[in-house]
């Protein structure tokens, strides 16, 4: 029986479904053939992650990929999966060898909203799994010092879209369907969507998507600035390549600072943002990563940032 979702029966992009999410060998071969060498130099080591029931976690080239793994339910969100995602993100944050995090879904969906069967009988808790209550359930994604990328491989609805909005970067497979959905379920916009969406795509577009709950295709999401569309056939590879370059070519210390600057700038005026940057620049000039940043540029070689 097809899983019920905000899109009716299980659907999504057929082309995206043809991509093998576990084809690590193919991705590695393709990466080695690119002009920008991002192949990992560190030896293989035991995974720092535990065993999970609702997600899969893999690490490649300093990128941790957390995959929502309930494909038979189009990765519908429930408390158990939420707890595992939060736990996996925390592990990734504490691992110096992991410098970027990707969230994606198994099968044809990213996350087709809350698990209707669960929410029909269980009230959602206002207390998040990780982070301060004021930040909501997914505030830990925004406050993480590491860049978090939403790889929207297929349908994303309701809480699924909200999770993506809490990430730093969003890529979407061509043909994927997105919707806020809340208004069409008799619900208020939850988990800060009403605050995030206008800041990402503007008040007019945010009102359109939130009030109507209409379905938006990946191509329109790209035009709105909501997510960058990528070909479905090579989607996972393209996201991995982007994440690998970010993880290997940018200073992890600088990335953490810049991510915080971008987040705090939403509530600062220009003068405050400039003052913060002046302080941070002076601190950066005293670090190993700054010296390495200058050295690798002059020597025209791959950087070897340490995060210090």
NUVOMI-978755 format. One record per residue (C-alpha): residue number from 1; x, y, z. Coordinates in steps of 0.1 Angstrom, whole numbers, plus 5000, padded with zeros to 4 digits. Example, Ala and Ser with C-alpha at 12.3 -4.5 7.8 and 13.67 -1.06 7.14 Angstrom:
BEGIN
[1, [5123, 4955, 5078]]
[2, [5137, 4989, 5071]]
***
This chain:
BEGIN
[1, [5000, 5000, 5000]]
[2, [5014, 5034, 4991]]
[3, [5023, 5057, 5020]]
[4, [5000, 5087, 5026]]
[5, [5016, 5121, 5024]]
[6, [5010, 5157, 5017]]
[7, [5012, 5147, 4980]]
[8, [4987, 5118, 4982]]
[9, [5003, 5084, 4973]]
[10, [5040, 5080, 4972]]
[11, [5054, 5099, 4943]]
[12, [5084, 5121, 4937]]
[13, [5108, 5123, 4908]]
[14, [5114, 5091, 4889]]
[15, [5147, 5102, 4877]]
[16, [5160, 5109, 4912]]
[17, [5148, 5075, 4923]]
[18, [5172, 5059, 4897]]
[19, [5202, 5073, 4915]]
[20, [5217, 5048, 4939]]
[21, [5222, 5066, 4972]]
[22, [5248, 5041, 4983]]
[23, [5269, 5042, 4952]]
[24, [5300, 5055, 4970]]
[25, [5324, 5038, 4946]]
[26, [5309, 5056, 4916]]
[27, [5310, 5089, 4934]]
[28, [5346, 5085, 4943]]
[29, [5355, 5076, 4907]]
[30, [5337, 5107, 4894]]
[31, [5353, 5129, 4920]]
[32, [5388, 5117, 4912]]
[33, [5382, 5127, 4876]]
[34, [5373, 5163, 4883]]
[35, [5398, 5191, 4880]]
[36, [5394, 5202, 4916]]
[37, [5409, 5174, 4936]]
[38, [5389, 5170, 4968]]
[39, [5398, 5133, 4976]]
[40, [5403, 5127, 5013]]
[41, [5439, 5123, 5024]]
[42, [5432, 5109, 5059]]
[43, [5433, 5071, 5064]]
[44, [5401, 5051, 5069]]
[45, [5390, 5051, 5106]]
[46, [5361, 5036, 5126]]
[47, [5328, 5055, 5123]]
[48, [5321, 5077, 5153]]
[49, [5284, 5071, 5148]]
[50, [5262, 5046, 5166]]
[51, [5235, 5023, 5152]]
[52, [5202, 5039, 5142]]
[53, [5168, 5026, 5133]]
[54, [5154, 5055, 5112]]
[55, [5184, 5071, 5096]]
[56, [5216, 5061, 5077]]
[57, [5249, 5079, 5083]]
[58, [5279, 5078, 5060]]
[59, [5311, 5098, 5060]]
[60, [5331, 5105, 5028]]
[61, [5358, 5131, 5021]]
[62, [5351, 5150, 5054]]
[63, [5313, 5151, 5047]]
[64, [5288, 5134, 5069]]
[65, [5256, 5124, 5051]]
[66, [5226, 5118, 5073]]
[67, [5198, 5100, 5053]]
[68, [5162, 5099, 5065]]
[69, [5155, 5062, 5061]]
[70, [5118, 5055, 5061]]
[71, [5113, 5053, 5024]]
[72, [5081, 5032, 5028]]
[73, [5065, 5062, 5045]]
[74, [5082, 5088, 5022]]
[75, [5105, 5095, 5052]]
[76, [5076, 5109, 5072]]
[77, [5089, 5126, 5103]]
[78, [5083, 5112, 5138]]
[79, [5099, 5117, 5172]]
[80, [5122, 5087, 5169]]
[81, [5137, 5099, 5136]]
[82, [5140, 5134, 5150]]
[83, [5159, 5122, 5180]]
[84, [5183, 5102, 5158]]
[85, [5190, 5131, 5134]]
[86, [5197, 5154, 5164]]
[87, [5220, 5128, 5179]]
[88, [5239, 5122, 5146]]
[89, [5244, 5160, 5141]]
[90, [5258, 5163, 5176]]
[91, [5283, 5135, 5169]]
[92, [5293, 5152, 5136]]
[93, [5298, 5185, 5153]]
[94, [5322, 5169, 5178]]
[95, [5343, 5152, 5152]]
[96, [5371, 5174, 5139]]
[97, [5375, 5153, 5107]]
[98, [5339, 5161, 5097]]
[99, [5336, 5195, 5082]]
[100, [5302, 5195, 5065]]
[101, [5269, 5178, 5070]]
[102, [5243, 5168, 5044]]
[103, [5207, 5159, 5052]]
[104, [5188, 5139, 5025]]
[105, [5162, 5112, 5021]]
[106, [5161, 5076, 5010]]
[107, [5140, 5067, 4981]]
[108, [5118, 5092, 4963]]
[109, [5112, 5117, 4991]]
[110, [5132, 5140, 5012]]
[111, [5106, 5142, 5039]]
[112, [5069, 5143, 5031]]
[113, [5059, 5159, 5063]]
[114, [5049, 5146, 5097]]
[115, [5039, 5110, 5101]]
[116, [5001, 5113, 5100]]
[117, [4996, 5081, 5119]]
[118, [5017, 5093, 5148]]
[119, [5005, 5129, 5149]]
[120, [4968, 5118, 5150]]
[121, [4972, 5104, 5185]]
[122, [5003, 5120, 5199]]
[123, [5007, 5158, 5206]]
[124, [5040, 5173, 5195]]
[125, [5063, 5184, 5223]]
[126, [5072, 5221, 5224]]
[127, [5106, 5211, 5238]]
[128, [5132, 5205, 5211]]
[129, [5155, 5174, 5212]]
[130, [5186, 5195, 5210]]
[131, [5193, 5232, 5215]]
[132, [5174, 5259, 5235]]
[133, [5136, 5259, 5235]]
[134, [5135, 5294, 5220]]
[135, [5153, 5280, 5189]]
[136, [5126, 5254, 5183]]
[137, [5130, 5218, 5173]]
[138, [5155, 5225, 5145]]
[139, [5174, 5254, 5161]]
[140, [5204, 5231, 5165]]
[141, [5208, 5231, 5127]]
[142, [5211, 5268, 5125]]
[143, [5233, 5272, 5155]]
[144, [5257, 5243, 5146]]
[145, [5292, 5256, 5139]]
[146, [5294, 5233, 5108]]
[147, [5277, 5240, 5075]]
[148, [5245, 5219, 5070]]
[149, [5232, 5213, 5035]]
[150, [5197, 5201, 5027]]
[151, [5198, 5178, 4997]]
[152, [5162, 5177, 4987]]
[153, [5161, 5146, 4966]]
[154, [5123, 5145, 4963]]
[155, [5091, 5155, 4979]]
[156, [5094, 5179, 5009]]
[157, [5063, 5190, 5027]]
[158, [5053, 5207, 5060]]
[159, [5079, 5198, 5086]]
[160, [5101, 5184, 5058]]
[161, [5103, 5218, 5042]]
[162, [5109, 5235, 5075]]
[163, [5139, 5212, 5082]]
[164, [5154, 5223, 5049]]
[165, [5148, 5260, 5057]]
[166, [5168, 5256, 5089]]
[167, [5198, 5244, 5069]]
[168, [5225, 5268, 5056]]
[169, [5222, 5257, 5020]]
[170, [5195, 5239, 5000]]
[171, [5198, 5220, 4968]]
[172, [5168, 5204, 4951]]
[173, [5165, 5177, 4924]]
[174, [5148, 5188, 4892]]
[175, [5111, 5179, 4892]]
[176, [5108, 5175, 4930]]
[177, [5077, 5189, 4947]]
[178, [5077, 5212, 4977]]
[179, [5049, 5226, 4998]]
[180, [5044, 5243, 5032]]
[181, [5011, 5223, 5035]]
[182, [5001, 5237, 5069]]
[183, [4972, 5258, 5058]]
[184, [4957, 5229, 5039]]
[185, [4958, 5207, 5071]]
[186, [4942, 5233, 5094]]
[187, [4975, 5240, 5111]]
[188, [4995, 5271, 5119]]
[189, [5030, 5274, 5103]]
[190, [5052, 5256, 5128]]
[191, [5088, 5255, 5139]]
[192, [5096, 5290, 5128]]
[193, [5086, 5287, 5092]]
[194, [5068, 5320, 5093]]
[195, [5100, 5337, 5105]]
[196, [5124, 5319, 5082]]
[197, [5105, 5319, 5049]]
[198, [5101, 5357, 5045]]
[199, [5138, 5362, 5053]]
[200, [5148, 5337, 5027]]
[201, [5125, 5346, 4998]]
[202, [5108, 5378, 5008]]
[203, [5074, 5386, 5024]]
[204, [5053, 5384, 4992]]
[205, [5066, 5349, 4981]]
[206, [5065, 5337, 5017]]
[207, [5029, 5347, 5021]]
[208, [5020, 5330, 4988]]
[209, [5036, 5297, 4998]]
[210, [5024, 5297, 5034]]
[211, [4988, 5309, 5029]]
[212, [4980, 5287, 4999]]
[213, [5000, 5256, 5008]]
[214, [5003, 5251, 4970]]
[215, [5028, 5227, 4955]]
[216, [5060, 5243, 4941]]
[217, [5082, 5225, 4917]]
[218, [5120, 5225, 4920]]
[219, [5124, 5249, 4891]]
[220, [5101, 5275, 4907]]
[221, [5119, 5270, 4941]]
[222, [5151, 5279, 4923]]
[223, [5136, 5311, 4908]]
[224, [5124, 5321, 4942]]
[225, [5158, 5316, 4958]]
[226, [5144, 5289, 4980]]
[227, [5168, 5262, 4968]]
[228, [5192, 5256, 4939]]
[229, [5180, 5231, 4914]]
[230, [5203, 5204, 4901]]
[231, [5198, 5176, 4876]]
[232, [5180, 5147, 4891]]
[233, [5201, 5121, 4874]]
[234, [5234, 5133, 4890]]
[235, [5219, 5150, 4921]]
[236, [5236, 5131, 4948]]
[237, [5270, 5133, 4931]]
[238, [5267, 5170, 4925]]
[239, [5257, 5177, 4962]]
[240, [5286, 5155, 4974]]
[241, [5310, 5174, 4951]]
[242, [5299, 5207, 4964]]
[243, [5300, 5196, 5000]]
[244, [5335, 5181, 4995]]
[245, [5349, 5213, 4981]]
[246, [5334, 5232, 5010]]
[247, [5348, 5208, 5036]]
[248, [5383, 5206, 5021]]
[249, [5389, 5241, 5006]]
[250, [5375, 5264, 5033]]
[251, [5389, 5269, 5068]]
[252, [5366, 5252, 5093]]
[253, [5373, 5279, 5118]]
[254, [5364, 5306, 5093]]
[255, [5333, 5287, 5081]]
[256, [5320, 5285, 5117]]
[257, [5326, 5322, 5123]]
[258, [5310, 5333, 5090]]
[259, [5280, 5310, 5096]]
[260, [5275, 5327, 5130]]
[261, [5279, 5362, 5114]]
[262, [5252, 5354, 5088]]
[263, [5228, 5341, 5115]]
[264, [5234, 5371, 5138]]
[265, [5232, 5396, 5110]]
[266, [5194, 5390, 5107]]
[267, [5189, 5409, 5140]]
[268, [5218, 5434, 5137]]
[269, [5221, 5468, 5119]]
[270, [5249, 5474, 5095]]
[271, [5271, 5491, 5121]]
[272, [5268, 5462, 5145]]
[273, [5277, 5437, 5117]]
[274, [5308, 5458, 5108]]
[275, [5319, 5460, 5144]]
[276, [5316, 5422, 5148]]
[277, [5336, 5416, 5116]]
[278, [5364, 5439, 5127]]
[279, [5368, 5420, 5160]]
[280, [5367, 5386, 5142]]
[281, [5392, 5396, 5115]]
[282, [5417, 5406, 5141]]
[283, [5413, 5373, 5159]]
[284, [5416, 5354, 5126]]
[285, [5450, 5371, 5118]]
[286, [5465, 5353, 5148]]
[287, [5455, 5318, 5137]]
[288, [5472, 5289, 5120]]
[289, [5443, 5288, 5094]]
[290, [5450, 5324, 5084]]
[291, [5487, 5317, 5079]]
[292, [5478, 5285, 5059]]
[293, [5453, 5304, 5039]]
[294, [5480, 5329, 5027]]
[295, [5506, 5302, 5023]]
[296, [5486, 5278, 5001]]
[297, [5474, 5307, 4979]]
[298, [5510, 5319, 4973]]
[299, [5523, 5284, 4968]]
[300, [5493, 5275, 4945]]
[301, [5486, 5242, 4963]]
[302, [5457, 5225, 4981]]
[303, [5451, 5240, 5016]]
[304, [5457, 5220, 5048]]
[305, [5435, 5238, 5073]]
[306, [5435, 5226, 5108]]
[307, [5407, 5247, 5123]]
[308, [5431, 5265, 5146]]
***
